[in-house]
Amino acid sequence: MAPTPRKPRRRHRLLTLFLLALLCAGFFHWSNHALEVARFSYPSPRLPAGFDGCRIVHLSDLHGASFGADNRDLLAAVARAEPDYIFLTGDLLDRIRETPQDYAVDLCRDLAAIAPTYFVTGNHEWALPDIRGLKRRIAETGVTVLTNQFVILERGGDAVALAGIDDPNGFADQKTPEELARELDAAWGDGFRILLAHRNNYFLRQYSLLGMDLVFSGHGHGGLIRLPFTDGLISVERTLFPSYTSGFYEANGSTLFVSRGLGNSGPSFRLFNRPQVAVVTLEKG
């Protein structure tokens, strides 16, 4: 009796492997390029009544990523959120890819056309040349660049202070967060205050001690690979099981909100951790 041919079975296995590989590739692409608009609420009895319902879009860590031509998909997602303010907490550019300044300038110009936009630097901006030129060009787009300083935001007849600090990789003689906090205390007293600061991992040991009500940060990339019951698998410093990588945290009377970010630095990637457009609504109560 002639042996049973095995070619059809082999072809079936190859086809199955090909389809699985195609499915995995599609999921990987989706995890790194499909925007997720995530909505959060921040209630506080200290929030002035005029800021009840204030909507903030928080973007961080783009690293030169593109979502549609000229970031059209990202800009559309931001516009649909109808923000009162847009906060950018650093790493628009990427030192490994050497993202050109024009990328940040074009994006900032488009965001400023949607809502008042505020920017602080991340570590990657400081790793590229001409940080002063970059700040100047971003400011020329209408975005407010906060360089270890604060401004007053007004809404509904009330006001809050918005402070922003440069990344710790900045100039050695730059104003410290503690010095800025003392200036804010003297000028603003016990009023509600928000801080923009790139580094999520400085919250517990430094930023939570500055008397800020709410801190917005990025840097953590959501722990890169998000697993159930964890804050992610890998930190951007390549340590395992980091913390303070996504959402709200509290310490020392201060609240931190961390964006999972939008892009990747160099060869890194995301898994179960889609690029995030965070929409945070402030609530009185």
N, C-alpha and C positions, 0 to 999 in steps of 0.2 A: 504494500500500500504506500502511495506517495505521501511524503510529509506535508503537513498543513503549512501553507505559506504564512510567514510572519510579517511581511511588509505592511499590510493594512494596519496591524496593531501598532507597529512602530510609528507609522504615519500619524495614527491617532494620538499617541503619546507626544509626538513632536508638536502636533497642532494644539494639544492641551497646554503644553509648556509655553508655546508662543502666546496663546490667549492669556495665560496667567501673567506672563511677563508684560504683555500689553496692558492688562488691568493694573498691575503694580505701577507701571510707568505713568499711567493716567492718574492714579491716586497720588503718586508722588508729585506730579505737576500740579494737581488740584491743591494739595497741602501747601504748596509754596507760592501759588499764584492766584488762588480764588479768594477774594476779599470776604472777610466776615465782619459785618457791622454788629457790634456787641453793645447792648444798652445796659447802663448801670444807674442806680440812684444813690445819692449821698445825702442822708438827712442829718441836720444839725440844729439844735436849739439856738446856737450862737449865730446862725446865718441871718443876716438882715432880711426883713420881709420883702424888700424890693428885689432880692435875688432868688426868691422862691420860684422854682420852675426854670431857672437859668440853665441853658443847655450848652455844654462844652464838648467840642470834638477834640479828642486827644490823639495825636499822631506821633510816632517815635520810630527811630531806627529804620529808616528807609534804605540806607546804604546804597543809594543809586537805583533802587528797584523801579521798574515801570509797570504800571497797571493800565494797559491800553496805550494807544499812541498818545504821546505827550501827557501821560498819566490821566487820560480822559475818564477811565472807569473810577479811579480814586477820587477825582474831583467831583464826579457825579454823585458818588456815595456821600461825600462830605456835604454837598449842596442839599441833597435830599434830607439830611439830618436837621437842616435849618438851625445851625448853631448860632448862639449869641457871641461865642468866642471860639477861636481855634488855638490850641496850645501845641507847640512843637518842642519836644524835649530831646533834641540832639541826634547826632549821627544821620543827618540827611545824606552825607557823603561817606565814602568808604576808602580807607587808606590803601587797602590791598588792591582794589580795582582802580584806584586813583581817579575817582569820579570827578569830572570837571565841575568847576564852580557854576557854570551855566545851568546845570541840572537843578541845583538848589535855588538859584535865582529865579528860573522860570516857574518852578513849583510854588515858591513863596509868592510870586506875583499873582498867580492864579488863585491861591488860597486867600490872599488878602482881598481879592475881589468878591469873595463869598462872605467873609465876616472878619472883624478885627482879629489879627493873628499875632501871637507872641512866641518868640523863639529863644531858646538857650542852647549853648553848644554842648556837644558830646565829646567823647575822647577821640573820635575819628576826625572831627574838624581840626583838632589841635595836632593831629599827626600829619596833616597836609600843609603845604606851604601857604603863606599869606593869609593868616587868620584875620588880620585887620581888614584886608581887602574884601574878604568874604563877608564879614559883618557889615561893612559899609555898603556893599552891593545888595545884601538882603534888606537892609534898612531903606534903601532907595526904592524897593518894591512896595513900601507901605507897611511892611511887617515891623513890629516893635522888637528890637533885639535887646534883651535884658542882660546887661553885663554887670553882675553883682550890684543890682540896684532894684528899686521898686517903683511901681506906678499905682495910681488909684483908679479903680474901675467904678463907674457909676451906672446904676440901673434902678428904675422905679423909685427915684428919690433917695436911695441909699447908696452906700459905698463899701467896697472891700479893697484891701491892699493886695496887690499881686507882685511878688518878688521873684527874681530869677538870678541864678548863680551860674558862673562858668564852670566847666568841668574841672576837677582837681588837676588835670594835666595842663591847666593854663599857666599863665605867667607866675613865676615864683613869688613875686611881690603883690599879686592880686589881692583884693579885699577878701577876707575870710568870711565864710557863712556866719560865724559868730559876730563879726564886726557889722555885717549887714543887719543881723537880727537886732543888735543894739541900736542901730540907727532907726530901724523900724519901730522899736519900742518907744524911742524918744519922740518920733513924729506921729505915731499912730495909736499909741496907748494900747488899750485892750481890744481894739477893733478886730474884726474877722480878717484873717490873712491866709493867703495861698502862696505856695512856693513851687516854682518850676526848677527841677534839678535832675540832671540826666541819670545819675548813678543810683539805682535801686538799692544796692548793697551798702550804701552809706546811711540808710534811714535809721536803723536801730542805734548805731553808735554816734551819730552826729545830727542828722536832720530832724529826728524826733525830739531833740533837746532844744530846738530853736524857738519854741513857742508858736509854731505854725499850726493852724487848724487842719489844713489839707495840703498834702504834697503830691505833685504829679511827677512821675519818673518813668524811665524806660530802661534801656541797657541790658535787661535780662533775657530778651528774646523769648520769653515764655518758657525758659528751660529747654529750648530747641526741640526736644522730643518729649511730648507730654504723655504721661502714663496715669492711669487711675490712681487716685489718693496720693498724688505727689504734686510738687510745684515744678515738675519737669525733671528730666534725667541729667542734663549737662548744663553747667553754667557757661557763660561766655569766657570765663577764666579756665574752663575745662576741668572743673571739679564736679563731683557727682552729687545729685539730689540737692540742688540749690533751693533757696527760699526767696520770698519777696519777688516773684517773677510774674504774677498776673493777678489783677483785681485789687481788693482792699485789704489793708493790714493796719493794726493799731499798736501804738507803743507810746508811753510817756505822755498821754493826753493828745497825741497827734495821730492823724490818719494818713496813710500812704495809699495812693492809687498807682498801680503799675500797668502800663501798656505792654502787651506781648510784642508790639512792634510789627513792622511790615516787611522788612527785607532780611537779607543774610549777608554776613561779612565773609568775603573770600569764598573758600570751598565749603562753608557750613551749610546746613539745610534744616528744614522744619519737617516734623512728622506729627500728625494729630495736633497741629498747632498752626492753623491758618493765619495769614496776615490779617491784622486786626485794625479796624477803625473803631475806636472806643468813643461812645457817646455817653457822657456823664451828666445827669440832671441833678442840680442842687435843689434840696428841699428844706423848707423851714419846718423843724419839728424833731 
